[in-house]
Amino acid sequence: MQLNVFNNKGEDTGRTVTLNDTVFGIEPNDHAIYLDVKQHMANRRQGTHKTKERNEITGSTRKLGRQKGGGGARRGDVKSPLLVGGGRAFGPKPRDYGFKINKKVKALARKSALSYKAKENAITIVEDFTMEAPRTKDFITFMQDLKLDGKKLLFVLPENNQPVFLSARNLKAATVVTVSEMNTYKVLDATNLLFTEKSLAIIEDFLKI
């Protein structure tokens, strides 16, 4: 698949790039996408939920009723889970929700997500882009020139570029990431993908496995 290369003003440079079919032209694997997105969402969970159990409640340990003949359960002291204000039985504890996914499965998921975007013609290539100083107005103009304004955009850079990142930080519809930060969830969450020529080359080289 060939795509035109645009300059920073949204003008066609007359050059084209060919997307690698092993990265952007595979048959998408939905289950691999599911696993990768599930892992991403699981890793975002803090897992700090906690309730107090019976031995963590402050209260008297005096036995409230006799062992037999009360007509109810042997509930013991006021810290019993059977009473209001008592401890929680089998309540949640802090835990890590993360789980492992094989490297090839993660690569397959990302290639599948990129292949979906390629089929939707939702990928734009621009010359290597930089900004001398952060300016949101200039970044908005840049998006408008590429006819990407009003769309949920994921702009992938080859390396960290602080002026570009700061220029897009206040825009709800635009997210700027480096190649190393790009993942399946962010690709699918965006309506359109914007790559520089250099970042495209890095992605293809990294995912050709």
NORLIN-V695394 format. One record per backbone hydrogen bond with DSSP energy under -1.0 kcal/mol. NH is the residue of the N-H (numbers start at 1). CO is the residue of the C=O. E is the energy in kcal/mol with one decimal. If there is no record, write none. Layout:
# NORLIN-V695394
{{NH:CO:E} {NH:CO:E}}
This chain:
# NORLIN-V695394
{{3:17:-2.7} {5:15:-2.3} {6:125:-2.2} {7:11:-2.3} {10:7:-1.9} {13:5:-2.6} {17:3:-2.5} {19:1:-3.4} {23:20:-1.6} {24:20:-3.2} {25:21:-1.1} {33:29:-1.8} {34:30:-2.5} {35:31:-2.3} {36:32:-2.3} {37:33:-2.7} {38:34:-2.4} {39:35:-2.2} {40:36:-2.2} {41:37:-2.6} {42:38:-2.2} {43:39:-2.5} {45:42:-1.1} {51:92:-1.4} {56:53:-1.9} {64:76:-1.8} {75:73:-1.7} {80:77:-1.5} {83:80:-1.8} {86:83:-2.0} {87:79:-2.1} {88:52:-3.1} {95:47:-1.6} {106:102:-2.0} {107:103:-2.1} {108:104:-2.2} {109:105:-2.3} {110:106:-2.1} {111:107:-2.4} {112:108:-2.3} {113:109:-2.2} {114:110:-2.4} {115:111:-2.2} {116:112:-1.9} {117:113:-1.8} {118:114:-2.1} {119:115:-2.2} {120:116:-1.5} {121:118:-1.4} {122:117:-2.6} {124:193:-2.4} {126:195:-2.6} {127:6:-2.6} {139:135:-1.6} {140:136:-2.3} {141:137:-2.0} {142:138:-2.1} {143:139:-2.1} {144:140:-2.4} {145:141:-2.5} {146:142:-1.3} {147:144:-1.3} {148:143:-3.1} {151:148:-1.4} {153:173:-3.5} {154:192:-2.1} {155:175:-3.2} {156:194:-2.9} {157:177:-3.0} {165:161:-2.4} {166:162:-2.8} {167:163:-1.8} {168:164:-1.4} {171:168:-1.5} {175:153:-2.1} {177:155:-2.5} {179:157:-1.4} {187:183:-2.0} {188:184:-2.4} {189:185:-2.1} {190:186:-1.1} {191:152:-2.3} {192:152:-2.2} {193:122:-3.2} {194:154:-2.6} {195:124:-2.7} {196:156:-1.0} {197:126:-1.2} {200:196:-2.3} {201:197:-1.8} {202:198:-1.9} {203:199:-2.4} {204:200:-2.4} {205:201:-2.0} {206:202:-2.3} {207:203:-2.3} {209:207:-2.2}}
